[in-house]
């Protein structure tokens, strides 16, 4: 293509035209994300994004002690690895704050409730 444009426009202008028509590079994660969003069902894609941004949603300390396990019929199950931490997260104020942040990613119709379950079902 560069040779053709060089012959058509001349040396320097041919290179400039090649650059002009070459798409801008994008990060690989963006390209994979674009493809995944078309292949996966919408709710599964949203759940993957929520898992990916769990540390930003829950905070570094909370994310270290729990993780998103699954989403089933509008209920988001979060595995908590210590019983005392599970009780702390289950307070209405913290639970509602997490629910609002999760709903910003998943949507209110896809996630209506959060349930905290005992962790350890799968390796961290």
N, CA, C and O atoms as CSV, one atom per row, in Angstrom:
chain,resi,resn,atom,element,x,y,z
A,1,UNK,N,N,0.825,-1.185,0.000
A,1,UNK,CA,C,0.000,0.000,0.000
A,1,UNK,C,C,0.877,1.259,0.000
A,1,UNK,O,O,0.600,2.225,-0.712
A,2,UNK,N,N,1.943,1.226,0.817
A,2,UNK,CA,C,2.835,2.380,0.893
A,2,UNK,C,C,3.494,2.645,-0.465
A,2,UNK,O,O,3.660,3.796,-0.869
A,3,UNK,N,N,3.863,1.580,-1.153
A,3,UNK,CA,C,4.492,1.721,-2.471
A,3,UNK,C,C,3.512,2.356,-3.460
A,3,UNK,O,O,3.875,3.257,-4.215
A,4,UNK,N,N,2.295,1.885,-3.446
A,4,UNK,CA,C,1.269,2.438,-4.326
A,4,UNK,C,C,1.049,3.926,-4.059
A,4,UNK,O,O,1.011,4.734,-4.988
A,5,UNK,N,N,0.905,4.276,-2.787
A,5,UNK,CA,C,0.692,5.681,-2.444
A,5,UNK,C,C,1.923,6.526,-2.779
A,5,UNK,O,O,1.794,7.686,-3.170
A,6,UNK,N,N,3.128,5.936,-2.624
A,6,UNK,CA,C,4.353,6.634,-2.990
A,6,UNK,C,C,4.408,6.931,-4.469
A,6,UNK,O,O,4.831,8.013,-4.877
A,7,UNK,N,N,3.974,5.961,-5.288
A,7,UNK,CA,C,3.945,6.173,-6.731
A,7,UNK,C,C,2.885,7.203,-7.120
A,7,UNK,O,O,3.095,8.020,-8.017
A,8,UNK,N,N,1.777,7.153,-6.451
A,8,UNK,CA,C,0.670,8.044,-6.781
A,8,UNK,C,C,0.955,9.488,-6.372
A,8,UNK,O,O,0.824,10.408,-7.179
A,9,UNK,N,N,1.359,9.682,-5.075
A,9,UNK,CA,C,1.546,11.029,-4.536
A,9,UNK,C,C,2.993,11.512,-4.554
A,9,UNK,O,O,3.240,12.712,-4.434
A,10,UNK,N,N,3.936,10.613,-4.699
A,10,UNK,CA,C,5.340,10.975,-4.546
A,10,UNK,C,C,5.820,10.502,-3.172
A,10,UNK,O,O,5.015,10.136,-2.316
A,11,UNK,N,N,7.137,10.514,-2.971
A,11,UNK,CA,C,7.750,9.932,-1.783
A,11,UNK,C,C,7.202,10.401,-0.441
A,11,UNK,O,O,6.594,9.612,0.283
A,12,UNK,N,N,7.403,11.666,-0.097
A,12,UNK,CA,C,7.018,12.164,1.229
A,12,UNK,C,C,5.507,12.227,1.401
A,12,UNK,O,O,4.986,11.842,2.449
A,13,UNK,N,N,4.824,12.690,0.422
A,13,UNK,CA,C,3.364,12.784,0.544
A,13,UNK,C,C,2.736,11.389,0.606
A,13,UNK,O,O,1.722,11.199,1.277
A,14,UNK,N,N,3.321,10.428,-0.079
A,14,UNK,CA,C,2.835,9.047,-0.014
A,14,UNK,C,C,2.899,8.503,1.407
A,14,UNK,O,O,1.970,7.839,1.868
A,15,UNK,N,N,4.014,8.791,2.109
A,15,UNK,CA,C,4.140,8.356,3.514
A,15,UNK,C,C,3.098,9.052,4.381
A,15,UNK,O,O,2.493,8.423,5.250
A,16,UNK,N,N,2.885,10.352,4.150
A,16,UNK,CA,C,1.895,11.105,4.931
A,16,UNK,C,C,0.492,10.554,4.696
A,16,UNK,O,O,-0.298,10.450,5.634
A,17,UNK,N,N,0.178,10.203,3.455
A,17,UNK,CA,C,-1.141,9.637,3.144
A,17,UNK,C,C,-1.314,8.276,3.805
A,17,UNK,O,O,-2.409,7.937,4.254
A,18,UNK,N,N,-0.233,7.493,3.867
A,18,UNK,CA,C,-0.288,6.182,4.519
A,18,UNK,C,C,-0.628,6.353,5.996
A,18,UNK,O,O,-1.463,5.628,6.536
A,19,UNK,N,N,0.019,7.307,6.641
A,19,UNK,CA,C,-0.244,7.574,8.057
A,19,UNK,C,C,-1.665,8.088,8.240
A,19,UNK,O,O,-2.338,7.740,9.210
A,20,UNK,N,N,-2.113,8.908,7.317
A,20,UNK,CA,C,-3.454,9.491,7.413
A,20,UNK,C,C,-4.550,8.422,7.399
A,20,UNK,O,O,-5.562,8.561,8.087
A,21,UNK,N,N,-4.352,7.368,6.625
A,21,UNK,CA,C,-5.379,6.333,6.495
A,21,UNK,C,C,-5.153,5.127,7.410
A,21,UNK,O,O,-5.945,4.185,7.400
A,22,UNK,N,N,-4.092,5.153,8.187
A,22,UNK,CA,C,-3.836,4.069,9.125
A,22,UNK,C,C,-4.594,4.355,10.414
A,22,UNK,O,O,-4.466,5.449,10.965
A,23,UNK,N,N,-5.375,3.409,10.906
A,23,UNK,CA,C,-6.127,3.671,12.141
A,23,UNK,C,C,-5.187,3.856,13.334
A,23,UNK,O,O,-4.084,3.311,13.367
A,24,UNK,N,N,-5.649,4.630,14.300
A,24,UNK,CA,C,-4.887,4.867,15.514
A,24,UNK,C,C,-4.763,3.556,16.300
A,24,UNK,O,O,-5.707,2.766,16.334
A,25,UNK,N,N,-3.620,3.322,16.923
A,25,UNK,CA,C,-3.487,2.108,17.736
A,25,UNK,C,C,-4.367,2.204,18.989
A,25,UNK,O,O,-4.567,3.281,19.550
A,26,UNK,N,N,-4.874,1.067,19.400
A,26,UNK,CA,C,-5.685,1.001,20.626
A,26,UNK,C,C,-5.078,-0.049,21.540
A,26,UNK,O,O,-4.462,-1.003,21.065
A,27,UNK,N,N,-5.244,0.117,22.851
A,27,UNK,CA,C,-4.734,-0.915,23.763
A,27,UNK,C,C,-5.398,-2.269,23.481
A,27,UNK,O,O,-6.570,-2.332,23.110
A,28,UNK,N,N,-4.649,-3.321,23.659
A,28,UNK,CA,C,-5.166,-4.665,23.413
A,28,UNK,C,C,-6.386,-4.960,24.273
A,28,UNK,O,O,-7.324,-5.614,23.819
A,29,UNK,N,N,-6.378,-4.481,25.517
A,29,UNK,CA,C,-7.516,-4.729,26.414
A,29,UNK,C,C,-8.797,-4.109,25.851
A,29,UNK,O,O,-9.876,-4.681,26.007
A,30,UNK,N,N,-8.689,-2.945,25.198
A,30,UNK,CA,C,-9.868,-2.323,24.593
A,30,UNK,C,C,-10.378,-3.151,23.420
A,30,UNK,O,O,-11.585,-3.324,23.254
A,31,UNK,N,N,-9.455,-3.662,22.605
A,31,UNK,CA,C,-9.855,-4.477,21.453
A,31,UNK,C,C,-10.516,-5.772,21.909
A,31,UNK,O,O,-11.542,-6.173,21.361
A,32,UNK,N,N,-9.932,-6.423,22.908
A,32,UNK,CA,C,-10.514,-7.663,23.437
A,32,UNK,C,C,-11.869,-7.369,24.068
A,32,UNK,O,O,-12.823,-8.127,23.891
A,33,UNK,N,N,-11.947,-6.269,24.803
A,33,UNK,CA,C,-13.214,-5.877,25.421
A,33,UNK,C,C,-14.301,-5.640,24.391
A,33,UNK,O,O,-15.455,-6.010,24.605
A,34,UNK,N,N,-13.941,-5.028,23.282
A,34,UNK,CA,C,-14.911,-4.773,22.213
A,34,UNK,C,C,-15.437,-6.084,21.632
A,34,UNK,O,O,-16.638,-6.236,21.411
A,35,UNK,N,N,-14.540,-7.017,21.390
A,35,UNK,CA,C,-14.946,-8.316,20.842
A,35,UNK,C,C,-15.773,-9.085,21.866
A,35,UNK,O,O,-16.806,-9.659,21.522
A,36,UNK,N,N,-15.328,-9.100,23.118
A,36,UNK,CA,C,-16.049,-9.835,24.167
A,36,UNK,C,C,-17.452,-9.281,24.364
A,36,UNK,O,O,-18.390,-10.042,24.603
A,37,UNK,N,N,-17.608,-7.966,24.268
A,37,UNK,CA,C,-18.935,-7.375,24.453
A,37,UNK,C,C,-19.910,-7.808,23.366
A,37,UNK,O,O,-21.123,-7.791,23.577
A,38,UNK,N,N,-19.388,-8.194,22.204
A,38,UNK,CA,C,-20.252,-8.667,21.116
A,38,UNK,C,C,-20.536,-10.165,21.220
A,38,UNK,O,O,-21.575,-10.629,20.750
A,39,UNK,N,N,-19.622,-10.927,21.832
A,39,UNK,CA,C,-19.750,-12.376,21.878
A,39,UNK,C,C,-20.521,-12.837,23.121
A,39,UNK,O,O,-21.374,-13.719,23.035
A,40,UNK,N,N,-20.214,-12.235,24.273
A,40,UNK,CA,C,-20.842,-12.645,25.525
A,40,UNK,C,C,-22.240,-12.045,25.660
A,40,UNK,O,O,-22.519,-10.982,25.105
A,41,UNK,N,N,-23.118,-12.729,26.399
A,41,UNK,CA,C,-24.416,-12.111,26.695
A,41,UNK,C,C,-24.202,-10.820,27.495
A,41,UNK,O,O,-23.238,-10.726,28.256
A,42,UNK,N,N,-25.069,-9.841,27.339
A,42,UNK,CA,C,-24.860,-8.549,28.009
A,42,UNK,C,C,-24.673,-8.649,29.519
A,42,UNK,O,O,-23.811,-7.969,30.076
A,43,UNK,N,N,-25.470,-9.491,30.198
A,43,UNK,CA,C,-25.342,-9.578,31.658
A,43,UNK,C,C,-23.996,-10.183,32.056
A,43,UNK,O,O,-23.416,-9.788,33.067
A,44,UNK,N,N,-23.495,-11.139,31.270
A,44,UNK,CA,C,-22.210,-11.764,31.585
A,44,UNK,C,C,-21.058,-10.788,31.349
A,44,UNK,O,O,-20.079,-10.781,32.095
A,45,UNK,N,N,-21.180,-9.969,30.312
A,45,UNK,CA,C,-20.167,-8.957,30.029
A,45,UNK,C,C,-20.135,-7.925,31.161
A,45,UNK,O,O,-19.063,-7.519,31.609
A,46,UNK,N,N,-21.311,-7.508,31.615
A,46,UNK,CA,C,-21.372,-6.555,32.728
A,46,UNK,C,C,-20.770,-7.152,33.998
A,46,UNK,O,O,-20.057,-6.469,34.734
A,47,UNK,N,N,-21.059,-8.431,34.252
A,47,UNK,CA,C,-20.516,-9.096,35.434
A,47,UNK,C,C,-18.996,-9.177,35.361
A,47,UNK,O,O,-18.314,-8.981,36.366
A,48,UNK,N,N,-18.466,-9.463,34.187
A,48,UNK,CA,C,-17.008,-9.506,34.021
A,48,UNK,C,C,-16.396,-8.133,34.285
A,48,UNK,O,O,-15.337,-8.036,34.905
A,49,UNK,N,N,-17.053,-7.077,33.820
A,49,UNK,CA,C,-16.569,-5.724,34.093
A,49,UNK,C,C,-16.636,-5.399,35.577
A,49,UNK,O,O,-15.737,-4.751,36.115
A,50,UNK,N,N,-17.705,-5.848,36.246
A,50,UNK,CA,C,-17.832,-5.603,37.687
A,50,UNK,C,C,-16.730,-6.331,38.456
A,50,UNK,O,O,-16.154,-5.775,39.392
A,51,UNK,N,N,-16.437,-7.570,38.064
A,51,UNK,CA,C,-15.361,-8.320,38.719
A,51,UNK,C,C,-14.021,-7.629,38.499
A,51,UNK,O,O,-13.190,-7.557,39.404
A,52,UNK,N,N,-13.825,-7.126,37.293
A,52,UNK,CA,C,-12.575,-6.460,36.950
A,52,UNK,C,C,-12.381,-5.181,37.770
A,52,UNK,O,O,-11.262,-4.858,38.167
A,53,UNK,N,N,-13.460,-4.465,38.016
A,53,UNK,CA,C,-13.354,-3.205,38.747
A,53,UNK,C,C,-13.792,-3.329,40.205
A,53,UNK,O,O,-14.115,-2.327,40.842
A,54,UNK,N,N,-13.803,-4.547,40.732
A,54,UNK,CA,C,-14.260,-4.793,42.098
A,54,UNK,C,C,-13.464,-3.977,43.124
A,54,UNK,O,O,-14.042,-3.471,44.086
A,55,UNK,N,N,-12.168,-3.847,42.933
A,55,UNK,CA,C,-11.346,-3.082,43.884
A,55,UNK,C,C,-11.765,-1.613,43.903
A,55,UNK,O,O,-11.783,-0.994,44.967
A,56,UNK,N,N,-12.095,-1.057,42.767
A,56,UNK,CA,C,-12.567,0.334,42.726
A,56,UNK,C,C,-13.953,0.476,43.334
A,56,UNK,O,O,-14.259,1.498,43.948
A,57,UNK,N,N,-14.788,-0.530,43.171
A,57,UNK,CA,C,-16.152,-0.486,43.694
A,57,UNK,C,C,-16.145,-0.646,45.213
A,57,UNK,O,O,-16.755,0.149,45.928
A,58,UNK,N,N,-15.459,-1.664,45.698
A,58,UNK,CA,C,-15.525,-2.014,47.118
A,58,UNK,C,C,-14.447,-1.349,47.956
A,58,UNK,O,O,-14.594,-1.234,49.173
A,59,UNK,N,N,-13.377,-0.916,47.332
A,59,UNK,CA,C,-12.245,-0.402,48.088
A,59,UNK,C,C,-11.192,-1.491,48.222
A,59,UNK,O,O,-11.504,-2.681,48.196
A,60,UNK,N,N,-9.958,-1.075,48.362
A,60,UNK,CA,C,-8.842,-2.023,48.350
A,60,UNK,C,C,-8.940,-3.051,49.486
A,60,UNK,O,O,-8.742,-4.246,49.262
A,61,UNK,N,N,-9.243,-2.587,50.693
A,61,UNK,CA,C,-9.290,-3.480,51.851
A,61,UNK,C,C,-10.441,-4.482,51.747
A,61,UNK,O,O,-10.272,-5.668,52.031
A,62,UNK,N,N,-11.597,-3.998,51.343
A,62,UNK,CA,C,-12.757,-4.889,51.198
A,62,UNK,C,C,-12.528,-5.880,50.062
A,62,UNK,O,O,-12.861,-7.057,50.196
A,63,UNK,N,N,-11.968,-5.425,48.955
A,63,UNK,CA,C,-11.712,-6.309,47.814
A,63,UNK,C,C,-10.726,-7.410,48.182
A,63,UNK,O,O,-10.771,-8.504,47.620
A,64,UNK,N,N,-9.841,-7.120,49.121
A,64,UNK,CA,C,-8.882,-8.124,49.558
A,64,UNK,C,C,-9.562,-9.223,50.373
A,64,UNK,O,O,-9.087,-10.358,50.410
A,65,UNK,N,N,-10.661,-8.886,51.015
A,65,UNK,CA,C,-11.344,-9.822,51.907
A,65,UNK,C,C,-12.580,-10.492,51.298
A,65,UNK,O,O,-13.161,-11.392,51.905
A,66,UNK,N,N,-12.976,-10.063,50.121
A,66,UNK,CA,C,-14.141,-10.679,49.484
A,66,UNK,C,C,-14.073,-10.493,47.972
A,66,UNK,O,O,-13.283,-9.695,47.466
A,67,UNK,N,N,-14.909,-11.239,47.264
A,67,UNK,CA,C,-14.947,-11.129,45.799
A,67,UNK,C,C,-16.328,-11.505,45.284
A,67,UNK,O,O,-17.100,-12.192,45.953
A,68,UNK,N,N,-16.614,-11.041,44.090
A,68,UNK,CA,C,-17.886,-11.364,43.449
A,68,UNK,C,C,-17.850,-12.833,43.048
A,68,UNK,O,O,-16.918,-13.281,42.380
A,69,UNK,N,N,-18.869,-13.574,43.460
A,69,UNK,CA,C,-18.932,-14.999,43.137
A,69,UNK,C,C,-19.788,-15.256,41.896
A,69,UNK,O,O,-19.346,-15.909,40.950
A,70,UNK,N,N,-21.015,-14.734,41.911
A,70,UNK,CA,C,-21.916,-14.984,40.775
A,70,UNK,C,C,-23.097,-14.017,40.832
A,70,UNK,O,O,-23.320,-13.327,41.827
A,71,UNK,N,N,-23.833,-13.993,39.745
A,71,UNK,CA,C,-25.053,-13.197,39.633
A,71,UNK,C,C,-26.145,-14.150,39.192
A,71,UNK,O,O,-26.028,-14.815,38.162
A,72,UNK,N,N,-27.218,-14.211,39.989
A,72,UNK,CA,C,-28.281,-15.158,39.691
A,72,UNK,C,C,-29.630,-14.497,39.946
A,72,UNK,O,O,-29.952,-14.148,41.082
A,73,UNK,N,N,-30.413,-14.326,38.890
A,73,UNK,CA,C,-31.754,-13.752,38.962
A,73,UNK,C,C,-31.792,-12.443,39.736
A,73,UNK,O,O,-32.652,-12.248,40.595
A,74,UNK,N,N,-30.867,-11.553,39.433
A,74,UNK,CA,C,-30.848,-10.225,40.039
A,74,UNK,C,C,-30.184,-10.148,41.400
A,74,UNK,O,O,-30.144,-9.079,42.009
A,75,UNK,N,N,-29.665,-11.259,41.885
A,75,UNK,CA,C,-28.977,-11.276,43.180
A,75,UNK,C,C,-27.489,-11.479,42.931
A,75,UNK,O,O,-27.080,-12.457,42.306
A,76,UNK,N,N,-26.685,-10.543,43.429
A,76,UNK,CA,C,-25.241,-10.642,43.318
A,76,UNK,C,C,-24.713,-11.301,44.587
A,76,UNK,O,O,-24.920,-10.797,45.690
A,77,UNK,N,N,-24.039,-12.420,44.423
A,77,UNK,CA,C,-23.462,-13.137,45.565
A,77,UNK,C,C,-21.997,-12.759,45.686
A,77,UNK,O,O,-21.229,-12.863,44.729
A,78,UNK,N,N,-21.623,-12.319,46.880
A,78,UNK,CA,C,-20.255,-11.902,47.160
A,78,UNK,C,C,-19.692,-12.815,48.233
A,78,UNK,O,O,-20.228,-12.888,49.339
A,79,UNK,N,N,-18.604,-13.517,47.905
A,79,UNK,CA,C,-17.932,-14.389,48.867
A,79,UNK,C,C,-17.095,-13.537,49.815
A,79,UNK,O,O,-16.305,-12.699,49.381
A,80,UNK,N,N,-17.278,-13.763,51.106
A,80,UNK,CA,C,-16.507,-13.044,52.126
A,80,UNK,C,C,-15.697,-14.089,52.881
A,80,UNK,O,O,-16.234,-15.108,53.316
A,81,UNK,N,N,-14.403,-13.829,53.031
A,81,UNK,CA,C,-13.487,-14.842,53.548
A,81,UNK,C,C,-13.321,-14.856,55.064
A,81,UNK,O,O,-12.589,-15.694,55.590
A,82,UNK,N,N,-13.987,-13.945,55.778
A,82,UNK,CA,C,-13.916,-13.961,57.243
A,82,UNK,C,C,-15.306,-13.653,57.787
A,82,UNK,O,O,-15.933,-12.688,57.349
A,83,UNK,N,N,-15.805,-14.459,58.741
A,83,UNK,CA,C,-17.168,-14.270,59.244
A,83,UNK,C,C,-17.412,-12.886,59.858
A,83,UNK,O,O,-18.485,-12.313,59.672
A,84,UNK,N,N,-16.441,-12.351,60.579
A,84,UNK,CA,C,-16.617,-11.037,61.196
A,84,UNK,C,C,-16.741,-9.950,60.122
A,84,UNK,O,O,-17.524,-9.012,60.274
A,85,UNK,N,N,-15.986,-10.075,59.065
A,85,UNK,CA,C,-16.055,-9.102,57.981
A,85,UNK,C,C,-17.392,-9.210,57.253
A,85,UNK,O,O,-17.941,-8.215,56.781
A,86,UNK,N,N,-17.896,-10.413,57.174
A,86,UNK,CA,C,-19.200,-10.634,56.542
A,86,UNK,C,C,-20.303,-9.930,57.320
A,86,UNK,O,O,-21.201,-9.332,56.726
A,87,UNK,N,N,-20.239,-9.997,58.633
A,87,UNK,CA,C,-21.226,-9.319,59.480
A,87,UNK,C,C,-21.122,-7.807,59.294
A,87,UNK,O,O,-22.139,-7.117,59.216
A,88,UNK,N,N,-19.894,-7.295,59.223
A,88,UNK,CA,C,-19.688,-5.859,59.031
A,88,UNK,C,C,-20.243,-5.389,57.686
A,88,UNK,O,O,-20.851,-4.321,57.606
A,89,UNK,N,N,-20.041,-6.166,56.645
A,89,UNK,CA,C,-20.534,-5.788,55.319
A,89,UNK,C,C,-22.048,-5.848,55.226
A,89,UNK,O,O,-22.655,-5.142,54.421
A,90,UNK,N,N,-22.657,-6.689,56.049
A,90,UNK,CA,C,-24.101,-6.896,55.986
A,90,UNK,C,C,-24.892,-5.788,56.681
A,90,UNK,O,O,-26.120,-5.851,56.725
A,91,UNK,N,N,-24.215,-4.776,57.224
A,91,UNK,CA,C,-24.944,-3.652,57.820
A,91,UNK,C,C,-25.632,-2.877,56.702
A,91,UNK,O,O,-25.091,-2.764,55.602
A,92,UNK,N,N,-26.821,-2.344,56.974
A,92,UNK,CA,C,-27.586,-1.680,55.903
A,92,UNK,C,C,-26.823,-0.570,55.178
A,92,UNK,O,O,-26.905,-0.469,53.954
A,93,UNK,N,N,-26.088,0.257,55.907
A,93,UNK,CA,C,-25.394,1.383,55.284
A,93,UNK,C,C,-24.353,0.900,54.272
A,93,UNK,O,O,-24.342,1.355,53.128
A,94,UNK,N,N,-23.487,-0.012,54.687
A,94,UNK,CA,C,-22.423,-0.503,53.803
A,94,UNK,C,C,-23.013,-1.309,52.646
A,94,UNK,O,O,-22.583,-1.177,51.500
A,95,UNK,N,N,-23.993,-2.135,52.961
A,95,UNK,CA,C,-24.613,-2.963,51.923
A,95,UNK,C,C,-25.260,-2.084,50.845
A,95,UNK,O,O,-25.126,-2.364,49.654
A,96,UNK,N,N,-25.957,-1.027,51.259
A,96,UNK,CA,C,-26.602,-0.122,50.286
A,96,UNK,C,C,-25.577,0.647,49.459
A,96,UNK,O,O,-25.774,0.854,48.262
A,97,UNK,N,N,-24.484,1.072,50.091
A,97,UNK,CA,C,-23.435,1.766,49.343
A,97,UNK,C,C,-22.841,0.864,48.268
A,97,UNK,O,O,-22.652,1.284,47.127
A,98,UNK,N,N,-22.549,-0.380,48.645
A,98,UNK,CA,C,-22.012,-1.338,47.666
A,98,UNK,C,C,-23.029,-1.613,46.562
A,98,UNK,O,O,-22.673,-1.695,45.387
A,99,UNK,N,N,-24.280,-1.752,46.943
A,99,UNK,CA,C,-25.329,-2.026,45.956
A,99,UNK,C,C,-25.431,-0.889,44.940
A,99,UNK,O,O,-25.553,-1.144,43.742
A,100,UNK,N,N,-25.381,0.359,45.401
A,100,UNK,CA,C,-25.450,1.496,44.485
A,100,UNK,C,C,-24.273,1.504,43.516
A,100,UNK,O,O,-24.445,1.766,42.326
A,101,UNK,N,N,-23.068,1.214,44.030
A,101,UNK,CA,C,-21.879,1.206,43.171
A,101,UNK,C,C,-21.933,0.060,42.165
A,101,UNK,O,O,-21.545,0.227,41.009
A,102,UNK,N,N,-22.410,-1.089,42.599
A,102,UNK,CA,C,-22.542,-2.240,41.699
A,102,UNK,C,C,-23.611,-1.966,40.643
A,102,UNK,O,O,-23.438,-2.306,39.472
A,103,UNK,N,N,-24.712,-1.351,41.063
A,103,UNK,CA,C,-25.779,-1.053,40.111
A,103,UNK,C,C,-25.332,-0.050,39.054
A,103,UNK,O,O,-25.862,-0.044,37.943
A,104,UNK,N,N,-24.370,0.790,39.386
A,104,UNK,CA,C,-23.834,1.720,38.395
A,104,UNK,C,C,-23.123,0.959,37.275
A,104,UNK,O,O,-23.077,1.428,36.137
A,105,UNK,N,N,-22.573,-0.203,37.591
A,105,UNK,CA,C,-21.878,-1.015,36.591
A,105,UNK,C,C,-22.842,-2.001,35.922
A,105,UNK,O,O,-22.881,-2.104,34.696
A,106,UNK,N,N,-23.613,-2.720,36.730
A,106,UNK,CA,C,-24.480,-3.780,36.209
A,106,UNK,C,C,-25.847,-3.283,35.748
A,106,UNK,O,O,-26.457,-3.879,34.860
A,107,UNK,N,N,-26.321,-2.217,36.333
A,107,UNK,CA,C,-27.676,-1.743,36.054
A,107,UNK,C,C,-28.625,-2.195,37.146
A,107,UNK,O,O,-28.438,-3.259,37.737
A,108,UNK,N,N,-29.638,-1.396,37.414
A,108,UNK,CA,C,-30.576,-1.697,38.508
A,108,UNK,C,C,-31.442,-2.917,38.220
A,108,UNK,O,O,-31.856,-3.613,39.146
A,109,UNK,N,N,-31.715,-3.178,36.960
A,109,UNK,CA,C,-32.560,-4.334,36.646
A,109,UNK,C,C,-31.774,-5.636,36.731
A,109,UNK,O,O,-32.333,-6.677,37.075
A,110,UNK,N,N,-30.479,-5.584,36.419
A,110,UNK,CA,C,-29.662,-6.800,36.456
A,110,UNK,C,C,-29.221,-7.155,37.870
A,110,UNK,O,O,-28.966,-8.324,38.158
A,111,UNK,N,N,-29.126,-6.165,38.760
A,111,UNK,CA,C,-28.698,-6.420,40.134
A,111,UNK,C,C,-29.614,-5.660,41.085
A,111,UNK,O,O,-29.502,-4.442,41.225
A,112,UNK,N,N,-30.513,-6.379,41.732
A,112,UNK,CA,C,-31.458,-5.760,42.651
A,112,UNK,C,C,-31.055,-5.923,44.113
A,112,UNK,O,O,-31.548,-5.209,44.987
A,113,UNK,N,N,-30.142,-6.884,44.371
A,113,UNK,CA,C,-29.816,-7.223,45.757
A,113,UNK,C,C,-28.410,-7.802,45.843
A,113,UNK,O,O,-27.906,-8.381,44.880
A,114,UNK,N,N,-27.777,-7.639,47.015
A,114,UNK,CA,C,-26.476,-8.254,47.280
A,114,UNK,C,C,-26.643,-9.203,48.456
A,114,UNK,O,O,-27.265,-8.866,49.464
A,115,UNK,N,N,-26.079,-10.390,48.310
A,115,UNK,CA,C,-26.037,-11.339,49.427
A,115,UNK,C,C,-24.583,-11.716,49.669
A,115,UNK,O,O,-23.844,-12.039,48.739
A,116,UNK,N,N,-24.193,-11.670,50.931
A,116,UNK,CA,C,-22.840,-12.036,51.317
A,116,UNK,C,C,-22.851,-13.482,51.764
A,116,UNK,O,O,-23.642,-13.861,52.627
A,117,UNK,N,N,-21.977,-14.297,51.183
A,117,UNK,CA,C,-21.915,-15.723,51.498
A,117,UNK,C,C,-20.510,-16.062,52.001
A,117,UNK,O,O,-19.551,-15.328,51.763
A,118,UNK,N,N,-20.419,-17.173,52.690
A,118,UNK,CA,C,-19.117,-17.612,53.201
A,118,UNK,C,C,-18.179,-17.910,52.053
A,118,UNK,O,O,-18.551,-18.571,51.083
A,119,UNK,N,N,-16.967,-17.418,52.171
A,119,UNK,CA,C,-15.971,-17.608,51.129
A,119,UNK,C,C,-15.261,-18.938,51.264
A,119,UNK,O,O,-15.441,-19.657,52.247
A,120,UNK,N,N,-14.464,-19.252,50.280
A,120,UNK,CA,C,-13.685,-20.470,50.321
A,120,UNK,C,C,-14.168,-21.544,49.382
A,120,UNK,O,O,-13.596,-22.634,49.347
A,121,UNK,N,N,-15.216,-21.264,48.613
A,121,UNK,CA,C,-15.729,-22.247,47.666
A,121,UNK,C,C,-14.784,-22.497,46.511
A,121,UNK,O,O,-14.768,-23.583,45.933
A,122,UNK,N,N,-14.011,-21.506,46.185
A,122,UNK,CA,C,-13.042,-21.605,45.085
A,122,UNK,C,C,-11.762,-20.903,45.512
A,122,UNK,O,O,-11.806,-20.031,46.380
A,123,UNK,N,N,-10.626,-21.258,44.927
A,123,UNK,CA,C,-9.373,-20.591,45.315
A,123,UNK,C,C,-9.406,-19.110,44.979
A,123,UNK,O,O,-10.026,-18.701,43.997
A,124,UNK,N,N,-8.739,-18.313,45.793
A,124,UNK,CA,C,-8.685,-16.857,45.569
A,124,UNK,C,C,-7.862,-16.523,44.372
A,124,UNK,O,O,-7.708,-15.349,44.037
